[in-house]
Amino acid sequence: MSLAGLRVLVLCPSLPGTSPGSRFRIEQWIPHLERNGVSVHLDSFEDEGLHAVIYEHGHYLRKARLLVGAFVRRLRLLRGLADRFDVVFLYEEAARLGPALIERGIARSGVPIVYDFCDPIWIPYVSPVNRHLARLKFPG
């Protein structure tokens, strides 16, 4: 079976090279897939600005602004999704906070979703720095 021509959108929380789970589960495979004709577009929820402050103490307004911006970027990905990608590979979650709105949008687009969860998903992660935001993660 040839995978040549397959267009894959990879959604992950962290920037490339910053998350051991993403490096192990996704990033190391991209060169092999591309050599075999698979087009891979990796899209991180974080951008450089969010990555720089997300686990720092304080910076609440900046974090809020950057999180909203990241969420809006993800929502924009839903436009024309079925025309641009054959499958979505979703590592952990589409957004760091909030209910599964992006995941629902992907499902409505008709593009198949491959889910990959890291670690025991029944144990919600609570950041020691952002503990007060834990309820906004909507783990259900």
N, C-alpha and C positions, 0 to 999 in steps of 0.2 A: 504494500500500500504506500503510495507516495503522498507526502504532505506538501509537496511543492505548490505554491500559490496560496496556501492557507494564510489568512490575515488574523493575527492574534493581538488583542488588546489585553495587556497585563496591568491590573490595578493593584497597587501595593501602598501601604501607609508611608513608608520611609524612602528617602532619596537613595539611589543606587550606591552601594558600597558602605552604607551606614547601618545596616541591620543584618546580623548574622543569619537570621531565618530567611530573609529575602535573598541573600547571597547564596545560601545552600539550596533553597527551593526553586529559585527563578534565575538569578543572574548568571550562574555558572552554565546554564543550559542554553541561553540565548545564542551564543556563537555557533553551537552545534545545530540548533534549529535553523538559523539563518543560512548556514552552509548547505542545508538540505532544502532550501527554497521557501522556508517559512518566514513570513514578514512579522516581526514582533515589535509592537509599540508599547514600551513600558511607561506608565504614567503614575507618578508618585503623588500621594495626597499632599505631602509636604513640599514646599518650595524651600529655597535657601533661607529665606527670612524666617519662616516658621520653624525650620529645623534648628536654627540658631537660638531660638528662645523657648521652644515648647517645654523643655525640661529644666528651665531656669526658674528661680523664685521670682515672683513679681511679674512685671510687664503685662498686667492683665488686659489693658486696653489694646496693646499691640497684639497680644495673643488672640484676643477676640476678633480683631480686624483681619488678621492673617488666617484664622480658622474659617471665617466667613468667606474670604477670598478663595481659599482652597475648596470649600464646598461649592461655590459658584463655578469654579473651573470644572469640577466633576459633573455638575449639572449640564454644563455646555457639551460635555462629551456625549451626552445622550442624544443630541441632535444628529440625525442621520447615521446613527450607530450601525444599523443593519446594512447600510450601503458601504460602510468603510471596514467592517470587521466581520469575520465568520464565527468567532468565538471570543468570549471574555474569560480570562483566567483571573480569578479574584483571590488574592492572598489576604486572608484574615477579614478585611472589611473594606468597604469603599470609602468610608469617611471615618475620621477619628472620633467624632461625636455625632449624636443624633440617631434617630430611628433609621431603618434600612430603606430610605427613600431612593437612593441611587440604585441599590440592588433591585428594588421593585421596578424602577424605570428600565433597567436592563432586561428584566424578565418580560416586561410589556413590549419591548422592542422585538422580541422573538429570537434574539441572538442567544445561543446556548451559553450557559455559565458553568465554568469548572471552578469549584470551590476548593481552596486549600487552607486548612486551618493549622496554625502552629500551636504547639503545646496543648494542654488540656483546656478545651474551650469552655468547660463547665466551671472554671475558676476565673472569674473576671479579674483583669489586671487593674489595680488602682495605683496610679503614680504617686509616689510619696510627695512630689512637688505640687501636683495638681489634684490632690485628694478630694478637694471640694467640688470638682467637676465630674466625679465618678457617676453621679446620677444621670448626667447628660450623655452617657455612652450608650444607653438603651441596649444592654447586652441580650435581651430577649429577641 
